[in-house]
Amino acid sequence: MKKALLLLAALVLAGCGGSANTGSNGTGVAPPVEVPTVASGPLTGLGPLGVAGAQLNDTGTTVQLNVLSARPSSELRLGMFADADGRIVPATAEGVASTAVAQSAFIGPVALIDPARRSFHVLGTPVRTDQNTLLEDFERLEQLAVGDLVEVFGLRLPGAEGVLATRVIRRQPSQTVELLGTISEVSVGSFIAQGVRVAVVTGGTDFSPAPPSGSPQFAAGTLVRVRGTYDAAAGIVTASLVITGLAPVRSEAKLVYVEGLVLEQAAATRFQVGDVAVDTTDVAATPLAVGMRVRLRGRMQAGVLRVDQAAVVAADARIDYVFEGPISAFASIADFRVRGERVDASSAVVIGGPAAALADGVRVRVKGVAGPGRVTANEVTIR
């Protein structure tokens, strides 16, 4: 009888989970393995973050947005370029972002507007828009005027072509400008980043983090964010603040997702995509060429991304933006906001209830494409 009772207790303990180590999540099935990851690219999703094909829960994500740190993920917007660091299940491309660094390429005055070519200049750099560019606080390039202050998020284009804008925000007038770039040349009292000369003033320029020696040592290849004032005639930004330490950490063997333009080809299977050197030997069935927009996944090997998945974003493709949250600022089915994004759902299929149920506070999932100053929804799911 004593042996029977002991056996029964053991069976009960195992059935309840107890201290038995089954290597499972309580269902008898091993939980999916998460690995460290960093995903870089324009945000195509919010709640979760959609970055370069990865889907990362952003509930507790700590965000750096330009010069502002420790911001909530609710301040992120579609089309912003972000480096999201966290953990992911490779088989599903789903995971959690612990941090996200979102940086615009420029904040500065508009010049040389060419609506026919869907382009303009900011801080002397060409900016090109396309059918996927999200516009905030204006609907068409014709509504911009020379001198208007805009913020541009985007992808670097090959050579001296400038930037392909993924989001453009018209800002309130200001004398302060900002730029993000990799230092290409260093001189006494200045450096060049993103093709713009930046003057550093002793006693007038702050640095973050503060240099240990008191005087900063800049080097070519360093990613910097600069805030300052712009002399358009001279083409010089005089820096009031220079931030370093923004580059994503892509350590050896880390799983990396990246979306960007192919900027250079060094060999048959060696390319530069955005700020990453890539090797496409294992995805030869998807040939790359300079100028293509691509989404890649792979692992870092000796500073090079060894690609194991590749997809080309066709030049004429419409990118689907997907985001979820409660409705706010509801004016009509053609004008409301979700996660800060303005939405026109007048032609959308509404799932999970009638269109009349859409109202402030109702949680929805929106799927749509870039429209004139808003997202044109083709599907709205009531949660």
C-alpha positions as CSV (number, residue, x, y, z in Angstrom):
1,M,0.0,0.0,0.0
2,K,2.8,2.4,0.9
3,K,4.5,1.8,-2.5
4,A,1.1,2.4,-4.3
5,L,0.6,5.7,-2.5
6,L,4.1,6.9,-3.4
7,L,3.6,5.9,-7.0
8,L,0.2,7.8,-7.1
9,A,1.9,10.9,-5.6
10,A,4.6,10.8,-8.2
11,L,2.0,10.5,-11.0
12,V,0.0,13.4,-9.6
13,L,3.1,15.6,-9.3
14,A,4.2,14.9,-12.8
15,G,0.7,15.6,-14.1
16,C,0.5,18.9,-12.4
17,G,3.9,20.1,-13.6
18,G,5.4,19.9,-10.1
19,S,9.2,19.8,-10.3
20,A,9.3,17.4,-13.2
21,N,11.7,18.8,-15.9
22,T,10.0,18.0,-19.2
23,G,11.6,20.7,-21.2
24,S,8.1,21.9,-22.2
25,N,5.9,24.9,-21.5
26,G,3.4,22.7,-19.6
27,T,1.7,21.4,-22.7
28,G,4.2,18.6,-23.3
29,V,5.5,20.6,-26.3
30,A,8.9,22.4,-26.1
31,P,8.4,26.2,-26.2
32,P,9.8,27.9,-29.4
33,V,13.4,28.9,-29.0
34,E,14.0,32.7,-29.1
35,V,17.4,34.1,-30.2
36,P,18.9,37.5,-30.0
37,T,18.1,39.7,-33.0
38,V,18.3,43.2,-34.4
39,A,16.0,44.3,-37.2
40,S,16.7,47.5,-39.2
41,G,14.4,49.2,-41.6
42,P,11.3,51.4,-42.1
43,L,8.5,50.5,-39.8
44,T,5.7,48.8,-41.7
45,G,3.8,47.8,-38.6
46,L,2.9,49.1,-35.2
47,G,1.6,46.9,-32.4
48,P,3.7,44.8,-33.1
49,L,6.6,46.6,-34.8
50,G,7.0,45.4,-38.4
51,V,10.7,45.8,-39.4
52,A,12.3,44.2,-42.4
53,G,10.0,41.2,-42.2
54,A,10.3,40.7,-38.4
55,Q,7.2,41.2,-36.1
56,L,8.3,42.4,-32.7
57,N,6.0,43.0,-29.7
58,D,6.5,46.7,-28.6
59,T,4.5,46.7,-25.4
60,G,7.5,47.4,-23.2
61,T,9.9,48.7,-25.8
62,T,12.2,51.6,-24.8
63,V,12.6,54.0,-27.7
64,Q,15.2,56.6,-28.6
65,L,13.6,59.0,-31.1
66,N,16.2,61.3,-32.7
67,V,17.8,63.1,-29.7
68,L,15.1,62.0,-27.2
69,S,15.8,58.9,-25.1
70,A,13.5,56.7,-22.9
71,R,10.4,57.4,-25.0
72,P,7.4,55.0,-25.2
73,S,6.7,53.0,-28.3
74,S,3.5,54.9,-28.8
75,E,5.6,57.7,-30.2
76,L,6.8,55.6,-33.2
77,R,5.1,56.1,-36.5
78,L,4.9,54.1,-39.7
79,G,7.8,54.8,-42.2
80,M,10.2,55.8,-39.4
81,F,13.5,54.1,-39.9
82,A,14.3,52.0,-36.7
83,D,16.9,49.6,-35.4
84,A,15.0,47.3,-33.1
85,D,16.9,45.0,-30.7
86,G,15.4,42.1,-28.9
87,R,14.6,38.3,-29.2
88,I,12.8,36.4,-31.9
89,V,11.7,32.9,-32.9
90,P,13.4,32.4,-36.3
91,A,10.7,30.0,-37.6
92,T,8.0,32.5,-37.2
93,A,9.9,35.8,-37.3
94,E,7.9,36.9,-34.2
95,G,9.4,38.1,-31.0
96,V,9.8,41.0,-28.6
97,A,11.7,44.3,-29.0
98,S,13.5,45.5,-25.9
99,T,14.8,48.7,-27.5
100,A,14.2,50.6,-30.7
101,V,16.3,53.5,-32.0
102,A,14.3,55.5,-34.5
103,Q,16.2,58.2,-36.4
104,S,15.3,60.6,-39.2
105,A,17.8,61.4,-42.0
106,F,17.1,65.1,-41.8
107,I,15.2,67.9,-40.2
108,G,15.7,71.0,-42.3
109,P,14.3,73.6,-44.8
110,V,12.9,72.4,-48.2
111,A,14.6,73.6,-51.4
112,L,14.3,72.8,-55.1
113,I,10.9,71.2,-55.1
114,D,10.1,69.2,-58.3
115,P,6.5,67.7,-58.0
116,A,6.8,66.1,-61.4
117,R,9.8,64.0,-60.3
118,R,8.4,63.7,-56.7
119,S,11.5,65.2,-55.3
120,F,13.0,68.0,-53.3
121,H,16.2,68.9,-51.4
122,V,17.0,69.2,-47.7
123,L,20.3,70.5,-46.4
124,G,21.7,70.2,-50.0
125,T,20.7,66.5,-50.3
126,P,18.2,65.2,-52.9
127,V,15.1,63.5,-51.4
128,R,12.9,61.3,-53.6
129,T,9.4,60.1,-52.7
130,D,7.4,57.3,-54.2
131,Q,4.0,55.6,-53.9
132,N,4.9,54.2,-50.5
133,T,6.0,57.5,-48.9
134,L,3.8,58.5,-45.9
135,L,3.1,62.2,-45.7
136,E,2.2,63.9,-42.4
137,D,0.5,67.4,-42.2
138,F,0.3,67.7,-46.0
139,E,-1.1,65.6,-48.8
140,R,1.0,66.4,-51.9
141,L,4.4,67.8,-52.7
142,E,2.7,70.8,-54.4
143,Q,1.6,71.9,-50.9
144,L,5.2,72.4,-49.8
145,A,6.9,75.7,-50.2
146,V,10.6,76.5,-50.3
147,G,11.8,77.1,-46.8
148,D,9.2,74.9,-45.1
149,L,10.7,72.8,-42.3
150,V,10.3,69.0,-42.9
151,E,11.6,65.9,-41.2
152,V,12.6,63.1,-43.6
153,F,12.9,59.4,-42.6
154,G,14.2,57.1,-45.4
155,L,16.6,54.8,-47.1
156,R,19.9,55.9,-48.5
157,L,20.1,55.7,-52.3
158,P,23.2,54.7,-54.3
159,G,25.9,57.1,-55.0
160,A,25.0,60.8,-54.8
161,E,21.2,60.1,-55.4
162,G,20.3,61.1,-51.8
163,V,17.5,59.5,-49.8
164,L,14.3,57.6,-50.7
165,A,11.8,59.1,-48.2
166,T,9.6,56.6,-46.3
167,R,8.0,59.3,-44.2
168,V,8.0,63.1,-44.5
169,I,6.6,65.3,-41.7
170,R,6.0,69.0,-42.2
171,R,7.2,70.7,-38.9
172,Q,6.6,74.1,-37.4
173,P,9.1,76.8,-38.4
174,S,12.4,76.6,-36.6
175,Q,16.0,77.7,-37.1
176,T,17.2,74.3,-35.7
177,V,18.1,71.5,-38.0
178,E,19.2,67.9,-37.5
179,L,20.9,65.3,-39.6
180,L,22.0,61.7,-39.2
181,G,25.0,60.4,-41.1
182,T,28.2,58.5,-41.1
183,I,31.4,60.6,-40.9
184,S,33.3,60.4,-44.2
185,E,35.9,63.1,-43.6
186,V,37.4,64.8,-40.5
187,S,39.2,68.2,-40.5
188,V,40.3,70.5,-37.8
189,G,37.1,71.9,-36.2
190,S,34.7,70.1,-38.6
191,F,33.7,66.9,-40.2
192,I,31.5,65.7,-43.1
193,A,28.4,63.5,-42.5
194,Q,25.7,62.7,-45.0
195,G,27.5,64.9,-47.4
196,V,27.1,68.0,-45.2
197,R,30.0,69.8,-43.5
198,V,29.4,70.1,-39.8
199,A,31.3,72.7,-37.8
200,V,32.2,71.9,-34.1
201,V,32.6,74.9,-31.8
202,T,34.7,74.8,-28.7
203,G,32.5,75.6,-25.8
204,G,29.4,75.8,-28.1
205,T,28.9,72.2,-29.0
206,D,27.7,69.6,-26.5
207,F,28.4,65.9,-26.9
208,S,26.5,62.8,-25.9
209,P,27.9,60.7,-24.4
210,A,30.5,63.2,-23.1
211,P,34.0,62.3,-24.3
212,P,36.1,61.0,-21.4
213,S,39.1,63.3,-22.3
214,G,36.9,66.4,-22.6
215,S,37.7,66.8,-26.2
216,P,35.9,64.6,-28.8
217,Q,37.8,62.5,-31.2
218,F,35.9,61.9,-34.4
219,A,36.8,59.2,-36.9
220,A,35.6,58.3,-40.3
221,G,32.9,55.6,-40.2
222,T,31.3,56.9,-37.0
223,L,27.5,57.3,-37.0
224,V,26.5,60.7,-35.6
225,R,23.3,62.7,-35.1
226,V,23.8,66.4,-35.3
227,R,21.6,69.2,-34.1
228,G,22.4,72.8,-34.9
229,T,21.8,75.7,-37.3
230,Y,22.2,75.8,-41.0
231,D,24.0,78.3,-43.3
232,A,22.4,77.5,-46.6
233,A,24.8,79.9,-48.5
234,A,27.9,78.1,-47.1
235,G,26.2,74.7,-46.9
236,I,27.5,74.3,-43.3
237,V,25.7,73.1,-40.1
238,T,27.1,74.6,-36.9
239,A,26.6,71.9,-34.3
240,S,25.0,72.6,-30.9
241,L,24.8,68.9,-30.1
242,V,26.5,65.8,-31.5
243,I,25.3,62.3,-30.4
244,T,27.2,59.1,-31.0
245,G,26.6,55.5,-30.0
246,L,23.5,55.1,-32.2
247,A,24.7,52.3,-34.5
248,P,23.0,49.0,-34.0
249,V,25.1,46.2,-32.4
250,R,25.3,43.3,-34.9
251,S,27.5,41.0,-33.0
252,E,29.0,37.7,-34.4
253,A,26.3,35.0,-35.1
254,K,23.5,37.4,-34.2
255,L,20.3,37.0,-36.3
256,V,19.8,40.1,-38.3
257,Y,16.9,41.4,-40.4
258,V,17.5,44.4,-42.7
259,E,15.6,46.4,-45.3
260,G,17.4,48.8,-47.6
261,L,18.7,49.7,-51.0
262,V,21.5,47.8,-52.6
263,L,24.2,50.5,-52.7
264,E,27.2,48.8,-54.1
265,Q,28.3,45.4,-55.5
266,A,31.8,44.3,-54.6
267,A,31.7,40.8,-56.1
268,A,29.3,38.3,-57.6
269,T,27.6,37.7,-54.2
270,R,29.0,40.6,-52.1
271,F,26.9,43.8,-51.7
272,Q,26.4,46.8,-49.5
273,V,22.8,47.1,-48.3
274,G,22.3,50.3,-46.3
275,D,25.0,50.2,-43.6
276,V,25.5,46.4,-43.8
277,A,27.9,44.4,-45.9
278,V,26.1,41.2,-47.1
279,D,27.0,37.9,-48.7
280,T,24.2,36.3,-50.8
281,T,26.0,33.0,-51.7
282,D,23.2,31.0,-50.0
283,V,20.4,32.8,-51.8
284,A,21.7,32.8,-55.3
285,A,18.1,32.1,-56.6
286,T,17.3,35.7,-55.7
287,P,19.9,37.8,-57.6
288,L,20.5,41.3,-56.3
289,A,21.5,44.4,-58.2
290,V,22.4,48.0,-57.3
291,G,19.3,50.1,-56.8
292,M,17.1,47.3,-55.7
293,R,15.1,47.6,-52.5
294,V,15.4,44.3,-50.5
295,R,14.5,42.6,-47.2
296,L,17.2,40.2,-46.0
297,R,17.7,37.9,-43.1
298,G,20.9,36.1,-42.0
299,R,23.6,35.8,-39.4
300,M,26.7,37.9,-38.9
301,Q,30.0,36.3,-39.8
302,A,33.2,38.2,-39.4
303,G,31.3,41.5,-39.8
304,V,29.3,40.4,-42.9
305,L,25.7,39.4,-43.0
306,R,25.5,35.8,-44.4
307,V,22.0,36.0,-46.0
308,D,19.7,32.9,-45.7
309,Q,16.5,34.7,-46.8
310,A,16.0,37.4,-49.4
311,A,13.1,39.2,-50.9
312,V,13.0,42.0,-53.4
313,V,10.5,44.9,-53.0
314,A,9.5,45.7,-56.6
315,A,9.8,49.4,-57.6
316,D,6.1,49.6,-58.4
317,A,4.9,47.5,-55.4
318,R,2.5,49.0,-52.9
319,I,3.7,48.2,-49.4
320,D,1.0,47.1,-46.9
321,Y,1.1,49.0,-43.6
322,V,-0.5,47.1,-40.6
323,F,-1.1,48.7,-37.2
324,E,-3.4,48.1,-34.2
325,G,-4.7,50.2,-31.4
326,P,-7.8,52.1,-30.1
327,I,-9.4,54.6,-32.4
328,S,-9.0,58.3,-31.5
329,A,-10.0,61.6,-33.0
330,F,-12.9,59.9,-34.9
331,A,-14.5,62.4,-37.3
332,S,-15.9,60.0,-39.8
333,I,-15.1,56.6,-41.4
334,A,-12.9,58.6,-43.7
335,D,-11.0,60.4,-41.0
336,F,-9.8,59.0,-37.7
337,R,-6.6,58.0,-36.0
338,V,-5.0,54.8,-34.8
339,R,-1.6,54.8,-33.1
340,G,-1.3,58.4,-34.2
341,E,-1.8,57.5,-37.9
342,R,-4.5,59.3,-39.8
343,V,-6.8,56.7,-41.5
344,D,-9.3,56.8,-44.4
345,A,-11.4,53.6,-44.2
346,S,-14.2,54.8,-46.5
347,S,-13.4,52.0,-49.0
348,A,-12.2,49.4,-46.5
349,V,-13.8,46.0,-45.7
350,V,-14.8,46.1,-42.0
351,I,-14.4,42.7,-40.2
352,G,-15.8,41.8,-36.8
353,G,-18.7,44.2,-36.8
354,P,-20.5,46.9,-38.8
355,A,-18.8,50.0,-40.0
356,A,-21.1,52.0,-37.8
357,A,-19.4,50.4,-34.7
358,L,-16.2,52.4,-35.5
359,A,-15.8,55.1,-32.8
360,D,-13.3,56.5,-30.3
361,G,-12.0,53.9,-28.0
362,V,-12.8,50.9,-30.3
363,R,-9.7,48.7,-30.8
364,V,-9.0,47.9,-34.4
365,R,-6.4,46.4,-36.6
366,V,-5.8,48.4,-39.8
367,K,-4.3,47.3,-43.0
368,G,-3.7,49.7,-45.8
369,V,-1.4,51.6,-48.1
370,A,0.1,55.1,-48.2
371,G,-2.5,57.7,-49.3
372,P,-2.7,61.5,-49.5
373,G,-1.6,62.6,-46.0
374,R,-3.0,59.4,-44.4
375,V,-3.2,55.6,-44.7
376,T,-5.9,54.4,-47.1
377,A,-7.3,51.4,-45.4
378,N,-8.4,48.3,-47.3
379,E,-9.2,46.3,-44.3
380,V,-10.3,47.2,-40.7
381,T,-10.7,44.4,-38.1
382,I,-12.6,45.3,-35.0
383,R,-11.0,43.6,-32.0
